[in-house]
Amino acid sequence: MEELFDKSAEYDDMLNKGISLSGEDKYFFIHGRFADLQKNIPAGKKINAVLDFGCGVGDATILIKKYFPHAAITGNDTAAEALKYAREKNSDNGKIRYIEIKDFNLKNEFDLCYVNGVFHHIPLDQRADAAKMIYDALKPGGLLALFENNPLNPGTKMVMSRIPFDKDAITLVPSETRKLLETAGFKLKIKPRFLFYFPKFLSFLRPIEKLFIHFPMGAQYYFLAEKE
């Protein structure tokens, strides 16, 4: 599967085969995630360093500056070609660094780690190690925002079935993600939040999505957890 992620130039085409069903593009979802996350960062928490774990081609990495403008940003990934693309297209004049996972050994460095749609690609027997890597990389009191596709949502399953690099993914229900985080040593800060209920043709209903934020049927969900 990693060879698909190395096809950076074709990444958008592969992704759009699925998310086009929603009527939105990737940036709608990136901004939606960051906007909700930003509202749930504890008051007074300073975010000076952010890790985008499993950053891929860096489309979200470069937008972190919009929401955390004072933060130094690092993206990491296993796909060398994706990182090469990120450095060329999403470098912000060199203000963002990208590190291949095999070379990543930073400890106690980050105030926030953002992870989106990564763990369903990690083999089951390697997920605990990945969670521990994130835990070690965070400062004491650092936060992890882990976003995952929600397999309880029928639309999510349909979208993922159309995306070549998602066809072999093993999704996580929220209870599995919770257990993974708690086993790694994280303390959960909020209840899981569920996002993206309505496609574009029903966008007039989106103002009421906040009423369903804890109802487990959104297309994605996330946990906000803390390294104690």
N, C-alpha and C positions, 0 to 999 in steps of 0.2 A: 504493500500500500504506500510506502514511503516514496516510491518512484512516481506516483501520481502527484504528490505534494511537491516534487521537484520540477514538475512541469509548470513553472510559475507563469509563463506567458499564456497558458491555457486555463489558469485557475479560475478567472472570472467566468469563462464560458461554461466550465464544469459546474460552478456554483449556481449560475443563473438557470441551469436546467432544472434546478429544484426550486429556488426561492422565487422564480418568476411566477409561480403559482399564487404567491401572496399579492402580486401586483406591485411589490416594492423592490428596491435594490438593496445591496448589502449595507449601504450607509444608513438607511433607515433603521436597521437593526443595531448597527454599531452605536449610533447616537442614542437610540432607545435604551440600550444597556447602560451606557455611561451616565445618561441623565438620571436614571433611577438609582444607580449606585451612588452618584454624587450626593443625592438627597439623603442617603442613609449612612454616610460617613459620620461618625460621632462628632458632635460639636467640639471645636478646639483641636481636633486631630490634625497635625501637620503632615502633609504628604510631600516629602522632599525627594523621594526616590521610588520609582515604580518599575516593577518587572512585568512584562507581558510574556507569560509562560506559554510556549507553543505559538509563537507570534505569526508563523507562516510568512506571507509576503509583506507583512507590516502595515496592512491597511488600517487596522485598529491602532497599532502602536503609534503611528504618527499623529493620530487624533487625540491621544491622551493629553497632549499639551493644551488642548482646548478646555479640558475639564480640570486639569491639575497643572496650571501654567508655570509653576515654579519648580516642578519636579524634574530631576534627571531620569531619563528613561532608558531601559534596557529591554531588548527583545531576545528571546532564545528559541531555538527549534532544533529538531533533528535533521531537517531537510536543508542540505548545504545550498542547493540551487535556489530554494525559496529565500534564504538569507541573502544570497548574492543579489537577487532581485530587490529585496527590501533595502539593502544598502544603496542601490542605484536609484530606486524610485521613491523611497520613503525614509530618507535619511535626515531631513530637516537640516541641511547644511552641516552634517556631521554631528549634530547635537544628540543624536540617538545612537546608541551602540547596539550591535547585534552579535550574539555569541552562539556558536553551535553547542548543543547540549553536551557533547562529549568533552568540551573544553570549559564547561560551566562549573565552577566550584566556589561561587561567592557565598559567604556566610554573614548573617546578621547585618545585611546591607539595605534592605528595602522596607519602606513603610507600608507599601501596598503591592500585592500581586494580583493581576487581572488574568483570568484564565477563561477562555470561551471555546466550548466545543472541542476540547482537547482529550479529555479522559475517555471518551467513548472510542477513541482511536488507540489508546494505550492497552496492550495486552493485559489480561486480568492479573497475571502474576507479577506485573511490573507497576501496577497502579499505586500500591503502598509506597514503593520506593520513590515514585514521582511526587506523591504528596509529602513525603519526608524531605525531598530536595527543596520543595517550596518552603516548608516549615523552617528548614535550616537557613534558607536565604533571607528570610524575614528577620527584622529586628524584633526583640521582645516588645510585645504590644503591636506588632505589625499585623496588617489585615490581609486576608485572602478573600477575593470575590470570585467565586467559582460558578460560572455559567455553564449549563448543560441543556441540550435538547431534551424536551420532555416526551418520553415514549408513551405517556398516557394520552397524548393529544393525537388524534387520527391524522390531522393535517401534517404534523411533524413527520410521522412515518411515511406519508406520501411524498413529502419533499425530499427526505433523505434517500428514498428508494430511487430517485431520479438523478442523484448526484453521484458521479462515479467514485469519488473518494470516500463516500459515506456508505456504500453498499455493504461493506464488511464490518461496519461499526457495531459495537456492542454497547447499547445505550444503558444509562443508569437511571433507575427510578430514584426519586428524592431520598427515600430511606437508605438506599445504597450509598449515595453521596454523603449523607449525614454520617453514616458509620465510617466511611473512608476518612472523613475529616477528623472525627473524634478519635479514631484509632491513631492518627498521626499526631495527636496532641492538641488539636485546635479546640477552642471554645467558641460555640456558635453565638453570634451577636444578635441575630434577628431570626424570625421564622423565615422559611424559604419563601421567596417572592416569585410569582408567576407572571410572565409578560407575554405580550403579543397574542391577543385573543382573536382580533378581527382583521381579515384581509382588507386590501385597499377599497374594494367595492362596498365594504361595510364600515368605512373609516368614520362615518358620522356617529358610530357607536363607541368609538375609542375613548371619549371622555368618561365613560362609565367603567372602563377597564380597572380603574383604581378600586372599584367595589369588589373586584374578584382577585385582588392581588395575592391572597392566600388560598384561593381555590385552585386545586391542582390540575388545571386543564389548559393553561397557557402554553404556547408553543415552546417557550423556554422558561427555565427557572434558575434561580441562583441562591447560594448561601453566602452570607458574609460572616467570616470566622476570624478569630484572633489568636495569635501566638501569645500565650500567657508568659 
